[in-house]
Amino acid sequence: MLLVMKRITIFIVIVLCITTCNNEVINNYTDNQVIELRMPDATKVTVYSEAANSENMIDEIWVLEFNTSGGLKHSELIEGSRIINKDNATQLLPQLTFKAENGNRIVCIANSGVTTPLPSDITYTTINTVFLLNDAYYSGGDYLPMYGEMEWSSSSSHICKMTRAVAKIQVQMGTSNPDVSGGFTAENVSYKIYDAGAGGYIQPSASVQGISQSTAGQATQTYYLSQKEGTAETEAYIHEYPTSTKTSTNGTVGDGTFNKDRQHIILTKTVGGINTYYRLDFYDAITKKYMDTERNHHYIFTIHKVRSEGYTRLEDAHHYPGSNIEYDFEIVDDSKSVASNGQYAIITSVDTAYITSAGAVTDSIIATARYKLPAGISLNPSTTNSIEVTSAAPSPSGIMTSTGISVLSATNENIKVTVNAAFTEGVITLKLGNITHRLHVKRKP
């Protein structure tokens, strides 16, 4: 009984950190044993909407503790039925059965599909071999695989950022869509994704990976344009894959060269019982290069004009570029922190930046920042736009100055800082119009 009473209660708080006018997290838990998991959204930034509940669902989550040598010390599988406030932005996990030690790495893996006991020889570097993702694709309402990690320290808060291991794909009609063919509407058009990765890895790596198909031509289930009402199948989730330079069967191809076996989308228009087909590629017309599919990114294809009727044979649509249709696609990155007022947003690559070097540091790049406006809107020159240091600790000896950009632009630019040896933490405040975004800066222990 005494052992039970002495057991340290560890709550894992899952907080959706996205689209708020002030990005400071309200945390009512002061116990330094609390782990906070944040799942940044990858939804379309110009809408500034929170992630759907289905994108936050947890069916099961592994909590793993690795020692400083990378060996597994503890592991626990927590079922979704034990989660309080399940599927909402804030969720609580029950008490863990182990107490983590300072300096050890905590890894949290959700919705991996692995429910059997882990092999005793698993290490931090072999996570992907044990938690291999074999589902070729996911749909709205499916449990999406997620990954996060942190270093345990009893003297500081515990924040573990979770990222979805899959990319989100949507296809939509533009606001103005001249249609030469006739009948090209959300009610008549569906799509499938062909030649996407056959599977993937839960733990991210420095380069885009993914499991190649054994044969080309594999397809997902049928999805619909985002404007179609009455269906949940308007978004697909697929694994990351180096589609800029690889075919579905791992063949090498130049990043500007068309290849029929690249990952692509086939639109099917059905009018009067007759099908016609159109191909969309993950191709950036500005850079004239094909793009990788990256985890926790949102790819939005927007159809602007249908030049002519589609191919009458599906094989033809697979074999030739989609020259009979005009479209572009937007890639919304996995921005870790967004502040918005519903009209525009400040976006930083992280909400807490870390200085990893000891002592004084000069011009250290700690994050990137930009603003985002809805399509067709430009920023008024008189709008407040500033980046400045608003606090540094310890006071007054801890000094931090911002040596990077002083105002935001529409493209990601580096935020740099110079700090002295006494500095431990501080805040950089970014302002745009009537919204304020605070970027916290800490010295990593």
Stockholm file with secondary structure:
# STOCKHOLM 1.0

chainA/1-445         MLLVMKRITIFIVIVLCITTCNNEVINNYTDNQVIELRMPDATKVTVYSEAANSENMIDEIWVLEFNTSGGLKHSELIEGSRIINKDNATQLLPQLTFKAENGNRIVCIANSGVTTPLPSDITYTTINTVFLLNDAYYSGGDYLPMYGEMEWSSSSSHICKMTRAVAKIQVQMGTSNPDVSGGFTAENVSYKIYDAGAGGYIQPSASVQGISQSTAGQATQTYYLSQKEGTAETEAYIHEYPTSTKTSTNGTVGDGTFNKDRQHIILTKTVGGINTYYRLDFYDAITKKYMDTERNHHYIFTIHKVRSEGYTRLEDAHHYPGSNIEYDFEIVDDSKSVASNGQYAIITSVDTAYITSAGAVTDSIIATARYKLPAGISLNPSTTNSIEVTSAAPSPSGIMTSTGISVLSATNENIKVTVNAAFTEGVITLKLGNITHRLHVKRKP
#=GR chainA/1-445 SS CHHHHHSCCCCEEEECCCSBSSCCCCCCCCCTTCEEEECCCCSCTTTTCCCCGGGTCCSEEEEEEECTTSBEEEEEEEEGGGCBTTTSSEEEECCCSSCCCTTCEEEEEESCSCCSCCCTTCBGGGHHHHSEECCSEEETTSCCCEEEEEECCTTSCEEEECEESEEEEEEEECSSCCBSSSCCSTTTEEEEEESCCSBEESSCCSSCCCBCCSSTTCBCCCEECTTCSSCSTTCEEEECBCTTTBCTTSCBCCTTSCCTTSSEEEEEEEETTEEEEEEEESEETTTTEECCBCTTCEEEEEEEEECSCCBSSHHHHHHSCCTTEEEEEEEECCCSEEEECSSCEEEESCSEEEECSCSCEEEEEEEEEEEECCTTCCCCTTSCEEEEEEEEESTTTCCEEECSCSSCCSSCEEEEEEECTTCCEEEEEEEETTEEEEEEEEECC
#=GC SS_cons         CHHHHHSCCCCEEEECCCSBSSCCCCCCCCCTTCEEEECCCCSCTTTTCCCCGGGTCCSEEEEEEECTTSBEEEEEEEEGGGCBTTTSSEEEECCCSSCCCTTCEEEEEESCSCCSCCCTTCBGGGHHHHSEECCSEEETTSCCCEEEEEECCTTSCEEEECEESEEEEEEEECSSCCBSSSCCSTTTEEEEEESCCSBEESSCCSSCCCBCCSSTTCBCCCEECTTCSSCSTTCEEEECBCTTTBCTTSCBCCTTSCCTTSSEEEEEEEETTEEEEEEEESEETTTTEECCBCTTCEEEEEEEEECSCCBSSHHHHHHSCCTTEEEEEEEECCCSEEEECSSCEEEESCSEEEECSCSCEEEEEEEEEEEECCTTCCCCTTSCEEEEEEEEESTTTCCEEECSCSSCCSSCEEEEEEECTTCCEEEEEEEETTEEEEEEEEECC
//
